[in-house]
Amino acid sequence: MMSQVFKKSFITCCIVMLLTQTGFAKPSSNTSDGLTLKAMPTLSSNPTSGTGVGVTGVGIYKVDEDSSPSQALIAAQYTNTESYNVFAVNRMFFDSDKWQSNSVLGYLYNNNQNSIPGDLEIDLPVGISPDDQIEYNVEIYVAYQQFLYEVSNNFYFGPQVYYIDQKFNATNEAGKLFLVGNGIEDSSRGGYGFTLNYDSRTKSEKFYPIDSSFVGLMVTQFPEWMGIDEKYSNAILNARKYTHGFRKQDVFAMQLYVHLSSENTPDGALAGLGSRNMLRGFPIGLYKTRHLVGTQGEYRYLIRDTSFRLTAFGGFANLSGGSKGNGGDFNRDKDNGNYYSGGVGVHYILDKSQGLDYRVNLAYTNKHEASLYASINQAF
């Protein structure tokens, strides 16, 4: 109990400190040494973790004069289901963009509250009703570091390392049945791999691409000697194209995303909808399998003579491969299939020179789920 009280207090302090230290999106927040500081409130609402509010603080800086702007971001959020998270991300370019560094540190505590699927064809244990909620919580610590070096014009290659610690705890009988049946269990694991990127974004397009392409291939191994009971691996292809819209000041963004996982991939590492903003509207972690192939597009319309953009987006994804689970209805085979979602958004341009946006998105899915998001940076 004291541990949870401490963590809630820590998240609250992070939110208050970000608001008071960074200022509430002050337009004159460019410092004399070239550092740009912004802070904005965040909002999320979805069926599993409830409605949450928080704050994101971002600093844009340059390591050296000939490199692209780098970005450091810290965010904290708390929801009405007593879920909360805090994370920090640093994307750094240096040595005239010859080198890139991507770092992530994060903590998440989520109270999941899902309805028992109506098409679950099993005999529920005594004491569990189809009207019960599936209730369990998950606690996750994550650390990630990647270095990339420009091996040829616009081509970058380098290693990445992970550490992820996940703990699950059922808070009712339906939650216990769900965790045991899906083979969801505590795991601490490390991983390593390599990434090859093609990135034609110019220095002014790092946070708001206009007419460029990005293709990334990441392969990661999670061996037994780094903590996991059964080794597994995954490969991720992330291809994005940005082009001018019907007007030169508008942008049409397109993405192809493929996530393939090996047989022994644990539930917490499966490819899921909602994650990495692939198909906004789906609660993160609710629909996931070993393999995901998805595509999405977004049109970003700049309102003339203002600092606002209007957006419309939509996407399609296929999930396949189920999961290792415990067989029957609990190996996520029911998550296999086609999914789609769409929505609209309003963006406020925090800094035109850096292409930094604050966005509010409303999304709706073919599973009749709606979600609301407010955050900094583009979805993809």
C-alpha positions as CSV (number, residue, x, y, z in Angstrom):
1,M,0.0,0.0,0.0
2,M,2.8,2.4,0.9
3,S,4.5,1.6,-2.3
4,Q,1.5,2.6,-4.4
5,V,0.9,5.8,-2.4
6,F,4.6,6.7,-3.0
7,K,4.3,6.1,-6.7
8,K,1.1,8.1,-7.0
9,S,2.7,11.0,-5.1
10,F,5.7,10.8,-7.4
11,I,3.6,11.0,-10.5
12,T,1.7,14.0,-9.0
13,C,4.9,15.7,-8.2
14,C,6.2,15.2,-11.8
15,I,3.0,16.8,-13.2
16,V,3.2,19.8,-10.9
17,M,6.9,20.3,-11.5
18,L,6.5,20.1,-15.3
19,L,3.7,22.7,-15.2
20,T,5.6,25.1,-12.8
21,Q,9.1,24.7,-14.2
22,T,8.4,24.7,-17.9
23,G,5.5,27.0,-18.1
24,F,2.2,26.4,-19.8
25,A,3.1,26.5,-23.5
26,K,4.5,30.0,-23.3
27,P,5.1,31.3,-26.8
28,S,8.2,33.2,-25.7
29,S,9.9,30.1,-24.2
30,N,12.9,30.2,-26.5
31,T,15.9,30.7,-24.2
32,S,18.9,32.7,-25.0
33,D,21.1,29.7,-25.7
34,G,18.7,28.3,-28.3
35,L,16.8,25.9,-26.1
36,T,13.1,25.7,-26.7
37,L,10.9,24.6,-23.8
38,K,7.2,23.8,-23.9
39,A,4.7,22.1,-21.6
40,M,1.1,21.1,-22.4
41,P,-1.6,19.0,-20.8
42,T,-2.2,15.5,-22.0
43,L,-5.5,13.6,-22.2
44,S,-6.5,10.0,-23.0
45,S,-9.7,8.1,-22.7
46,N,-10.3,4.5,-23.6
47,P,-12.4,1.5,-22.3
48,T,-9.6,-0.3,-20.5
49,S,-7.6,2.4,-18.6
50,G,-10.3,5.0,-18.3
51,T,-9.9,8.8,-18.6
52,G,-6.6,10.3,-17.7
53,V,-5.0,13.7,-17.6
54,G,-1.4,14.7,-17.2
55,V,1.3,16.9,-18.7
56,T,4.1,16.6,-21.2
57,G,7.2,18.8,-21.2
58,V,9.5,19.0,-24.2
59,G,12.8,20.6,-24.8
60,I,14.3,21.1,-28.3
61,Y,18.0,21.7,-28.4
62,K,21.1,21.4,-30.7
63,V,24.2,19.4,-29.7
64,D,26.2,21.2,-32.4
65,E,25.5,23.8,-35.0
66,D,25.5,21.5,-38.0
67,S,23.2,18.9,-36.6
68,S,19.4,18.6,-36.6
69,P,17.4,19.8,-33.6
70,S,17.3,17.1,-30.8
71,Q,14.3,16.6,-28.6
72,A,14.0,15.6,-24.9
73,L,10.5,14.8,-23.6
74,I,9.1,13.9,-20.2
75,A,5.5,13.0,-19.6
76,A,3.3,11.9,-16.6
77,Q,-0.4,10.9,-16.5
78,Y,-3.0,9.7,-14.0
79,T,-6.4,8.2,-14.8
80,N,-9.7,7.7,-13.0
81,T,-9.0,3.9,-12.8
82,E,-6.0,4.8,-10.6
83,S,-3.7,4.0,-13.5
84,Y,-0.6,6.2,-13.9
85,N,2.7,6.4,-15.9
86,V,5.8,8.5,-16.3
87,F,8.4,8.3,-19.0
88,A,11.2,10.2,-20.6
89,V,12.4,10.1,-24.2
90,N,15.5,11.7,-25.7
91,R,16.1,11.8,-29.5
92,M,19.5,13.3,-30.1
93,F,21.4,14.1,-33.4
94,F,25.1,15.0,-33.2
95,D,28.3,15.2,-35.2
96,S,26.5,16.8,-38.2
97,D,23.8,14.1,-38.1
98,K,26.4,11.4,-38.5
99,W,25.2,9.9,-35.2
100,Q,21.7,9.5,-33.7
101,S,20.9,8.4,-30.1
102,N,17.4,7.3,-29.0
103,S,16.8,6.7,-25.3
104,V,13.7,5.7,-23.3
105,L,13.0,5.3,-19.6
106,G,9.5,4.6,-18.4
107,Y,7.2,3.3,-15.7
108,L,3.5,2.3,-16.1
109,Y,0.9,1.0,-13.7
110,N,-2.4,0.2,-15.3
111,N,-5.6,-1.1,-13.8
112,N,-7.3,-3.1,-16.7
113,Q,-11.0,-3.4,-16.6
114,N,-12.4,-5.3,-19.6
115,S,-15.7,-7.0,-20.2
116,I,-15.7,-10.8,-20.7
117,P,-16.1,-11.3,-24.5
118,G,-19.5,-12.5,-25.4
119,D,-18.2,-15.0,-28.0
120,L,-15.9,-16.7,-25.5
121,E,-17.1,-20.3,-25.8
122,I,-16.0,-21.8,-22.5
123,D,-17.7,-22.8,-19.3
124,L,-17.0,-20.1,-16.8
125,P,-15.9,-21.3,-13.3
126,V,-18.3,-21.2,-10.4
127,G,-18.6,-17.7,-9.0
128,I,-17.9,-15.9,-12.3
129,S,-20.7,-14.4,-14.3
130,P,-20.6,-13.3,-18.0
131,D,-21.4,-9.9,-16.7
132,D,-18.3,-9.7,-14.6
133,Q,-15.4,-7.5,-15.5
134,I,-11.9,-8.9,-16.2
135,E,-9.9,-7.0,-13.6
136,Y,-6.1,-7.1,-13.2
137,N,-3.3,-4.7,-13.0
138,V,0.1,-4.6,-14.7
139,E,3.3,-2.8,-13.6
140,I,6.0,-2.2,-16.2
141,Y,9.5,-0.8,-16.1
142,V,11.3,-0.2,-19.4
143,A,14.7,1.0,-20.5
144,Y,15.9,1.3,-24.1
145,Q,19.0,2.7,-25.8
146,Q,19.8,2.8,-29.5
147,F,22.7,4.3,-31.4
148,L,22.7,4.8,-35.2
149,Y,25.6,5.8,-37.5
150,E,25.2,7.1,-41.1
151,V,27.0,4.4,-43.1
152,S,25.9,6.0,-46.4
153,N,23.9,9.0,-47.6
154,N,20.6,8.8,-45.6
155,F,21.3,5.2,-44.5
156,Y,21.8,4.6,-40.8
157,F,22.8,1.4,-39.0
158,G,23.4,0.5,-35.3
159,P,22.6,-1.5,-32.2
160,Q,19.8,-1.3,-29.6
161,V,19.4,-2.8,-26.2
162,Y,16.2,-3.3,-24.1
163,Y,15.3,-4.1,-20.5
164,I,11.7,-4.7,-19.6
165,D,10.2,-5.8,-16.3
166,Q,6.5,-6.7,-16.2
167,K,4.4,-7.8,-13.2
168,F,0.7,-8.9,-13.4
169,N,-1.8,-9.2,-10.6
170,A,-5.4,-10.3,-10.8
171,T,-7.8,-8.4,-8.7
172,N,-10.9,-10.7,-9.2
173,E,-11.6,-14.3,-10.3
174,A,-12.3,-13.3,-13.9
175,G,-9.0,-11.5,-14.1
176,K,-7.2,-14.5,-12.7
177,L,-8.9,-16.8,-15.3
178,F,-7.9,-14.3,-18.1
179,L,-4.2,-14.1,-17.0
180,V,-3.7,-17.9,-16.4
181,G,-5.6,-18.9,-19.6
182,N,-3.6,-16.5,-21.8
183,G,-0.3,-17.6,-20.3
184,I,0.3,-14.0,-19.0
185,E,2.9,-14.1,-16.3
186,D,5.6,-11.9,-14.7
187,S,8.7,-11.6,-16.8
188,S,12.0,-9.7,-16.6
189,R,13.9,-9.7,-19.8
190,G,16.6,-8.1,-21.7
191,G,17.2,-7.9,-25.5
192,Y,19.6,-6.7,-28.1
193,G,19.5,-6.2,-31.9
194,F,20.2,-4.1,-34.8
195,T,18.4,-1.4,-36.9
196,L,18.8,-0.3,-40.5
197,N,17.1,3.0,-41.4
198,Y,16.7,5.0,-44.6
199,D,15.8,8.6,-43.6
200,S,15.5,11.4,-46.2
201,R,14.0,13.9,-43.7
202,T,15.8,17.2,-43.8
203,K,17.0,18.9,-40.6
204,S,13.8,21.0,-40.5
205,E,11.6,17.9,-41.0
206,K,12.5,15.8,-38.0
207,F,9.3,16.5,-36.1
208,Y,7.0,17.5,-38.9
209,P,8.0,15.8,-42.2
210,I,6.6,17.5,-45.4
211,D,8.1,15.8,-48.4
212,S,10.3,12.9,-47.4
213,S,10.5,9.2,-46.7
214,F,11.5,7.0,-43.8
215,V,12.0,3.2,-43.8
216,G,13.2,1.3,-40.7
217,L,14.0,-2.4,-40.2
218,M,14.6,-3.5,-36.6
219,V,15.5,-7.0,-35.5
220,T,15.7,-7.9,-31.8
221,Q,16.6,-11.1,-29.9
222,F,15.6,-11.8,-26.3
223,P,17.8,-14.7,-25.2
224,E,17.4,-16.8,-22.1
225,W,20.7,-15.6,-20.7
226,M,19.2,-12.1,-20.5
227,G,16.3,-13.2,-18.2
228,I,13.5,-14.7,-20.3
229,D,12.4,-18.4,-19.7
230,E,12.1,-19.2,-23.4
231,K,14.0,-17.1,-26.0
232,Y,12.1,-15.3,-28.6
233,S,12.7,-12.7,-31.3
234,N,10.9,-10.1,-33.4
235,A,11.3,-8.1,-36.6
236,I,9.6,-4.7,-37.2
237,L,9.3,-2.9,-40.5
238,N,8.2,0.7,-40.3
239,A,7.8,2.6,-43.6
240,R,6.5,6.1,-43.8
241,K,6.0,8.5,-46.8
242,Y,5.2,12.2,-46.5
243,T,4.1,14.3,-49.5
244,H,2.3,17.6,-50.2
245,G,-1.5,17.5,-50.1
246,F,-3.9,19.2,-52.4
247,R,-2.3,22.4,-51.3
248,K,1.5,22.9,-50.8
249,Q,1.0,23.8,-47.2
250,D,-0.9,20.6,-46.4
251,V,0.7,17.1,-45.8
252,F,-0.5,13.6,-46.6
253,A,1.2,11.1,-44.4
254,M,1.2,7.3,-45.1
255,Q,2.5,4.4,-43.1
256,L,3.1,0.7,-43.5
257,Y,3.8,-1.2,-40.3
258,V,4.7,-4.9,-40.0
259,H,5.5,-6.6,-36.7
260,L,6.5,-10.4,-36.8
261,S,7.2,-12.4,-33.7
262,S,8.6,-15.9,-33.0
263,E,6.6,-18.8,-31.4
264,N,7.6,-18.2,-27.8
265,T,6.8,-14.5,-27.6
266,P,5.3,-13.6,-24.2
267,D,1.9,-11.9,-24.1
268,G,3.5,-8.6,-23.0
269,A,5.6,-8.5,-26.2
270,L,3.0,-9.3,-28.8
271,A,2.1,-7.0,-31.6
272,G,-0.9,-5.0,-30.6
273,L,-3.3,-2.5,-31.9
274,G,-3.1,1.0,-30.5
275,S,0.6,0.6,-29.7
276,R,2.9,3.0,-31.5
277,N,-0.2,4.8,-32.7
278,M,-1.1,2.0,-35.2
279,L,-4.8,2.3,-35.5
280,R,-5.7,4.9,-33.0
281,G,-8.9,4.2,-31.1
282,F,-8.1,0.7,-30.0
283,P,-7.2,0.3,-26.3
284,I,-3.5,-0.6,-26.1
285,G,-3.0,-4.2,-25.2
286,L,-6.6,-5.4,-25.8
287,Y,-6.1,-6.9,-29.3
288,K,-2.8,-8.4,-30.0
289,T,-1.2,-11.5,-31.6
290,R,2.3,-12.6,-32.8
291,H,1.9,-10.9,-36.2
292,L,0.6,-7.5,-37.3
293,V,0.4,-6.0,-40.8
294,G,-1.1,-2.5,-40.9
295,T,-1.4,0.6,-43.0
296,Q,-2.8,4.0,-42.2
297,G,-3.0,7.5,-43.7
298,E,-3.5,11.0,-42.3
299,Y,-4.3,14.3,-44.1
300,R,-3.0,17.4,-42.3
301,Y,-4.7,20.6,-43.4
302,L,-3.3,23.9,-42.3
303,I,-5.9,26.6,-41.6
304,R,-4.6,29.7,-43.5
305,D,-3.1,32.5,-41.4
306,T,-3.5,30.6,-38.1
307,S,-1.6,28.2,-35.9
308,F,-4.1,25.4,-36.3
309,R,-4.2,22.3,-38.5
310,L,-7.2,20.0,-39.0
311,T,-6.5,16.3,-39.6
312,A,-8.5,13.2,-40.8
313,F,-7.0,9.7,-40.5
314,G,-7.9,6.1,-41.1
315,G,-6.2,2.7,-41.1
316,F,-6.5,-1.0,-41.6
317,A,-4.6,-3.9,-39.9
318,N,-4.6,-7.6,-39.9
319,L,-3.6,-9.6,-36.8
320,S,-2.6,-13.3,-37.1
321,G,-0.6,-16.0,-35.4
322,G,-2.5,-16.0,-32.0
323,S,-0.2,-16.4,-29.1
324,K,1.4,-19.3,-27.1
325,G,-1.3,-19.0,-24.3
326,N,-2.7,-22.3,-22.9
327,G,-4.6,-23.4,-25.9
328,G,-8.4,-23.3,-26.6
329,D,-10.1,-20.0,-26.4
330,F,-7.2,-18.5,-24.4
331,N,-4.4,-18.4,-27.0
332,R,-5.6,-15.1,-28.6
333,D,-6.7,-16.9,-31.8
334,K,-9.9,-15.0,-31.4
335,D,-7.9,-11.8,-31.9
336,N,-6.8,-12.9,-35.4
337,G,-8.6,-11.0,-38.1
338,N,-9.1,-7.6,-39.7
339,Y,-9.5,-4.3,-37.9
340,Y,-9.9,-0.7,-39.0
341,S,-10.4,2.7,-37.4
342,G,-10.6,6.3,-38.3
343,G,-11.0,9.7,-36.8
344,V,-10.4,13.5,-36.8
345,G,-8.1,15.8,-35.0
346,V,-7.2,19.4,-34.3
347,H,-3.5,20.4,-34.0
348,Y,-2.1,23.6,-32.4
349,I,1.3,24.6,-33.7
350,L,3.5,25.2,-30.7
351,D,6.6,26.1,-32.7
352,K,6.5,26.6,-36.5
353,S,10.3,26.7,-36.9
354,Q,10.6,23.3,-35.2
355,G,7.4,21.8,-36.6
356,L,6.2,21.0,-33.1
357,D,2.5,20.3,-32.7
358,Y,0.0,19.7,-29.9
359,R,-2.7,17.4,-31.1
360,V,-6.1,16.4,-30.0
361,N,-7.5,13.3,-31.8
362,L,-10.8,11.5,-31.6
363,A,-10.9,7.9,-33.0
364,Y,-13.5,5.3,-33.6
365,T,-13.0,1.6,-34.4
366,N,-14.9,-1.2,-36.1
367,K,-15.3,-2.8,-32.6
368,H,-17.4,0.3,-31.7
369,E,-14.8,1.7,-29.3
370,A,-14.0,5.4,-29.1
371,S,-10.9,7.0,-27.7
372,L,-9.7,10.5,-27.2
373,Y,-6.0,11.6,-27.2
374,A,-4.2,14.8,-26.5
375,S,-0.4,14.9,-26.8
376,I,2.7,16.5,-28.4
377,N,4.2,15.4,-31.7
378,Q,2.7,13.7,-34.7
379,A,1.1,10.2,-34.4
380,F,3.6,9.0,-37.1
